[in-house]
Amino acid sequence: MTCLDLSLQKLDSEILEDAGLVALYVGMHTATRIAVQALPRIRRLAPKAHLCVYGLYAPMNEALLRGLGVGTVLGGEVEPALLSLCQRLRTNGKPMTQSEPVISLGRVPFEVPDRSGLPKLSRYAHLVLPDGSTRVAGFAEGSRGCKHLCRHCPVVPVYQGTFRIVPVNVVMEDIRQQVKEGATHISFGDPDFFNGPTHGLRLARALHEAFPRVTFDATIKIQHLIDHAELLPELRASGCLFITSAVEAVDDDILRLLDKSHTSRDFDRAVALTREAGIALAPTFVAFTPWTTLEGYIALLERLLELQLVESVPPVQLTIRLLVPAGSWLLKLPGFKEKLLAFDPALLGYPWTHPDPRVDRLQQDLQAEVARCEQEAVPRREVFAAIWRMAHEAAARLVPKLAGNLGAPIPRLSEPWYCCAEPTDQQLQSF
């Protein structure tokens, strides 16, 4: 078996020409876009291969993938189905109709991931500390799925409120092999580290006991930060540097539509709790939705100023437009689908236009400006100042002077990509 990471490596014709099975993992939107672009070339280079696409985004894009020649599509707890597919191919020696379920949520015995075929950790995203120094970062999952049903989340259509715990000893063995490769920071990729708060705390304790100098970050809902505030000091003592939380909006109406289970002011409370515990909060947003107004967007910027979070938010977060993939639970909102355009295979989602054309124009202008600033390594607060100016000008309002404490830089990963982020040109060209 040979493993290739198409975000970093090229397709190898020698490896592919005699392949009997090519399986592509699509855990995120970025990976799915790469897979869709790579599949035609893979079919040419591996004419004998049965094609399989598995991972969170596979079931949501089943029709599109099958149209591209994919014979097997798998999501959820995929390991037994992948094993079954390999055994059937080995027995039959030729492509066949899929017999495995597209989505399986049965409990599986977890194994320690084999990372030996992947590029070195140093080639991936790294931790950047406020002083500019960096650390090699590893990645681990303490759980899969999520018990919450946020309407825009890609986890929901597959797991539908189910989550599975990965045993602590399995997670620690995975971390141990990455520490041996140089990792001094671990990014936990669980959809929510506090879906099982006791389990999350056990992982933090085990990591700190085994590797006292290794730090970590995790993703935790605003609701869970408030409900389990008493656990935050121990997370910090165990090495937690920052927590990513999908705030999404500061408008209560939008939060209700997204079914986020927190309010605008809960966001303020979570900021206070994490600061009190000594952990940086890295909020993420879906800044542009069909319900966003220019005044509401400015209110978001004002809240970041009020909470001194300007340095805590990657500027790209302030340009993100709501993605509506196939199978999204947003489609359950009465009358919502009727406002969407036809599914766009290139976008892997349903396009939409805002009823106020000024909002769409602002999003496009901001996206271009932020991309330019990132290429030129413009400091975050300077990019925010440009966003602040452009937003007020779009609303035909006077541009107030930015004043007060904008906040201090926080630890962060070097690549601010999220589940709805588009792949970069470099990624799409790499293979």
Secondary structure as UniProt FT lines:
FT   TURN            6..8
FT   HELIX           13..16
FT   TURN            17..18
FT   STRAND          21..25
FT   HELIX           29..45
FT   TURN            47..48
FT   STRAND          50..54
FT   HELIX           57..60
FT   HELIX           62..67
FT   TURN            68..69
FT   STRAND          72..76
FT   HELIX           79..92
FT   STRAND          103..104
FT   TURN            116..117
FT   HELIX           121..123
FT   STRAND          126..128
FT   TURN            130..131
FT   STRAND          134..140
FT   STRAND          143..145
FT   TURN            151..152
FT   TURN            154..155
FT   HELIX           156..159
FT   TURN            160..161
FT   STRAND          163..165
FT   HELIX           168..180
FT   TURN            181..182
FT   STRAND          185..188
FT   TURN            193..194
FT   HELIX           197..210
FT   TURN            212..213
FT   STRAND          215..219
FT   HELIX           222..227
FT   HELIX           229..231
FT   HELIX           232..237
FT   TURN            238..239
FT   STRAND          240..248
FT   HELIX           252..258
FT   HELIX           264..277
FT   STRAND          280..285
FT   TURN            290..291
FT   HELIX           294..306
FT   TURN            307..308
FT   HELIX           310..312
FT   HELIX           315..318
FT   TURN            326..327
FT   HELIX           329..332
FT   TURN            334..336
FT   HELIX           337..339
FT   TURN            345..348
FT   HELIX           357..375
FT   TURN            376..377
FT   HELIX           380..394
FT   TURN            395..396
FT   STRAND          412..413
FT   TURN            419..420
FT   HELIX           425..430
//
